[in-house]
Every structure is written in C-alpha cells, then in structure tokens.
Amino acid sequence: MSKKIERKLPEGIKAALVDMDGVLYDSMPFHANAWHQLFLELGVINSNPEEYYLYEGMTGADTIGMILKRELNRDTTPEERKALYAKKSEKFKNCGEKKMMPGASEMLEALKEKGLNTILVTGSAQSSLLDGIDIDYPGFFPKERRVTALDVNHGKPHPEPYLRGLEKAGVSPQEAIVIENAPLGVRSGKASGCFTIAVTTGPIPASEFEKEGADLIFPDMKTFAQWLKTI
C-alpha cells in the first residue's frame, strides 16, 4: 500500500464535496465518446476520446471554446456554445445506460457513518444523470446540496465550484474534503483550500494527480470505500 493511502484525513472534517462523473457514475467513457463525435462532425480530426478525460470538470461551453479555438482557430459565441453543448448532451444521452460506479454507494455510507454532509459538485449540467441522483443515491444529494455547471461562472479548474460547495455545506475549507477523479477537479479542489482525494477510475495515470497535488490517491472507488471504513 502506498504512502498516499496510508495517510489519515485531517481532524475536524464535517463535509465531503463529491464529483459526479467518474465518481458516482461510470459515465466518463460516454462523455468522452460524445465529445469526440461532436468535434469530428465539426472538422476536428486531431483528437481521440481519451483526450476528453483531461477536460472533465470544465463547463461544456469552456471545452467547446477551447477545442475550436485550438484546432480550428475560431472563436465561438455563447449562443453557439449553448447549441453545440445541446448536441453533445443528446449524443451522451444516446450512448446508453450509465451505470453507478462500483463502490460509490459504499463510499457514501461510510461518509455518512462518520457524520459528514455530502455535497455534489459537478462541472456537468447533464440532466440525464442529475435527474437520477435521488433514485440512485437517495438522501445524499438533495437539490439544495448540489453545485452544477448551471450554478457557476467559472468551471473547474477554477476554485469557484468547490467554493460554492463549501458555502452550501456551511463549512470552511479546513472542514471539508474533495473527492475527484479528474486532474482539473483536483486542481480546483486544492485551489479552494480543501484536502483533496483522487480516485483513478479512468485512464489517466496516478502521476497526473500527483502533479496536481492530490493529498490521497486511490486506484478505484471500492478501495477508497474500504479504506474509509478503517479510519
């Protein structure tokens, strides 16, 4: 077991700020494929689905603006980004059923047993997942304890999403942990001042999370959930 996993949580933690895609749902392959299909249709050929794992946590508008500027050297209007994100959302919806991440329910129960409030902090506005949260994870993320892409001006890696999560939890950064699966999400969590945990549920290597300063790194959600029960 690595030293990253042997460490304990800080004292006085009262809340857990939890990402959605790749943490609660095994949905990142669907997002990556939907983005890839969209940009291929727009003439972007120098990309592959795995690239889009790196941008998880950014708002859809920011991802669209960045890729089209980089690859096609053109700017986009807010209206165009909104329309293109709607197309991406439809492609995501049509990719098939998004399954709950193995170990996620166990993780949330362990957090509950420790008396931690759980706050959803996602860069997504994907209604096909958000609408199912109450069914799949009942009681953990009521609507007043959610931060989505619709609630922020700046997506991850900006700290705003997690700062908003802290506000909803009513705690200071020293009283919360962030649970993430994406490098930009880890950067956002660290910038907000929170103790930040990375779970490598996708193809991005642990070294990328180390570069972003993750305080703890776990190979999968089940391992993380089991660890939580031991501390």
Number of C-alpha atoms within 10 A of each C-alpha: 6 9 8 14 16 11 11 12 16 11 8 9 19 19 26 26 30 25 25 25 27 24 27 25 18 19 22 23 20 20 23 20 18 23 25 21 17 18 20 14 9 12 11 17 11 8 14 15 16 17 14 18 20 17 20 26 31 21 23 25 20 16 19 23 18 17 16 17 13 12 14 12 10 11 15 14 10 12 10 14 18 15 13 18 21 14 15 23 22 14 18 24 18 11 15 10 13 17 12 18 19 16 17 21 19 17 22 21 17 18 19 15 11 15 12 20 19 24 26 26 30 30 25 22 17 21 11 14 19 18 10 11 21 13 9 15 16 11 10 18 19 14 12 10 18 20 28 22 21 12 16 15 10 15 28 28 25 20 20 20 28 34 23 19 29 25 12 16 22 14 15 16 22 16 20 29 27 28 26 32 29 29 29 23 35 31 21 26 32 24 19 24 18 24 24 27 27 28 23 22 20 19 11 16 12 16 12 16 25 16 11 19 19 26 21 22 24 21 15 20 24 18 14 21 21 14 16 19 14 7 10
